[in-house]
């Protein structure tokens, strides 16, 4: 089963500031405090860069989850892509795009595509996990927006 979605968020940051805040391990950890998500291996603080990996541990649906992702593409300050190296999905790809907003800030676009395991888990991913992940990304983006100056 394949799940795809896109989130758009306006930030009152420059494109460079939005790009850096979005790849900040520390900002991600702070934004995901409710799910106790934290980096346990690889890059565990600061800014993650091209070909670097981070392993996240979190609790979702009452279950501990580990996911390792790698930054597979980076074109500062406009785009970077993280992809699952190891984790619960057959594949997971998250593209982060940053475009100047006419109001002086940035429009951040998140495009997510995941392929769930087959069977019951695939069905659950389509019905439950996809919308749940979209809400998580929207929560992270609200954190980045609300933490932004101005």
N, C-alpha and C positions, 0 to 999 in steps of 0.2 A: 504494500500500500504506500502510495506517495502522498505527502502532505506538502502544500506550498502556501505561503502567505507573504504579504508585504505590509510593513508599518512605515508611516511617514510622521516625522516629528520636527517641529520648528524649534530651534535653539537660539538663544540670544548670545551666541558665541561666534567667533570667526570660524571659517572652515578648518583652519589648522587646530584651533582650540577644541573644536568638536571632534575632529579626527583623533586627537590625542586622548581626550577624555573617554572616548568610546573604546579605545584599546588599553585603557588603564585597568590593570588587575585590581587595584585598590578600589576604584569606583565601582567596578562590577561586584566585588565582594560586598561593599556597603549597600548597593542597590538590591542585593539578593539575601539580605539578612534574614528575612522571614523563612527562607528555605534552608538556612544555615549553610549556604553555599560558600565554599572557600577553596583556594588553590592549595593543593597538597604536593605537587611535584612540577618540575619544569620551572617556568617563570612564575614566581609566586607573589611578586609585588612589582610595582612600577609599570612601565609600558612594554607591551609585548611587540616583537618585531617579526619581520619576514623569516620564515623557516623555523621559528621558535614554537615550542609546545607548552601547554599548560594542562595539568590534570585537575579537574574540579571534583569535589565531593559535595554532595547536597542530599537533602531529604525531600522527595516529592512523592505524594500519595502515600506517605508513611513508610517509604522504602528508601534505603540508602542507595544513591546512584553515583557512579564514577564515570566520568567522560574525559577523554584526552583529546584535545584539538590542537591543530597546527595552523599557523598563518601561512597559507599557500600562495597568496597573492597580495602585493602591496604596491600601491601607486600613490604616495603621499602628495597632498593631503586629501585626495578625493575618493580612494577606495582601498579596502582591504577585505580579505576573505578568510574565514576560519572554517576548517573542515574536521570532522571527527576522524581521529586515527584509531581510537578504541573506545567502545562504549555500547550503549543499549540499542543503537539503531544500525540498520544495514549501511546507511550513509546519512550524513548530516552536513549541510553546507549553509553557511550564513554569510551573505554578502552585505557589507556595510558601505554605503555611498554617501557622499557629502557634497552638497551643491550650495553656492551662495544664494541667499534669499534676498529678494528685492528690498526687504526691510532692514538689511544690514546684518542679519544673522545667517544661520545655516539651516538648510533642510536636510535632515538625516533620513536616509531610506534604508531600511533593513529588509532584505529578501531572504527568506528561509525556505529551504527544500530539504525534506527528510524522507527517507525510505525506511519504513518500519520493518521489523521482522515479519515473517509470514504467520499465518494462523490467527489465533485470538489476539495476539499482541498487535498485529497489523490492523485488525479491525478496531481495537481500542485506540491505536494511534490516530486513526482517521477521525473517530468520533470524540475522543477525549483529549489525547495528548496534543494534537495539533492546536486546538483552541486554547488549551492550557499554556503551551509554549508561547503562543501569540500574546496572551495576557502577561506572561513573565517578561517578554521583550517590551511590551508597552509600559510595564511597571519600571523596568530599567531605564527606558527612555524618559519617563516622567521624572525619575530621579536625576538623570543627567540634565534635563531641562530646568528643574526646580533648583538644582545646585548651581546653575549658571548665574553669573553676575548680571545685574541689570534686568 
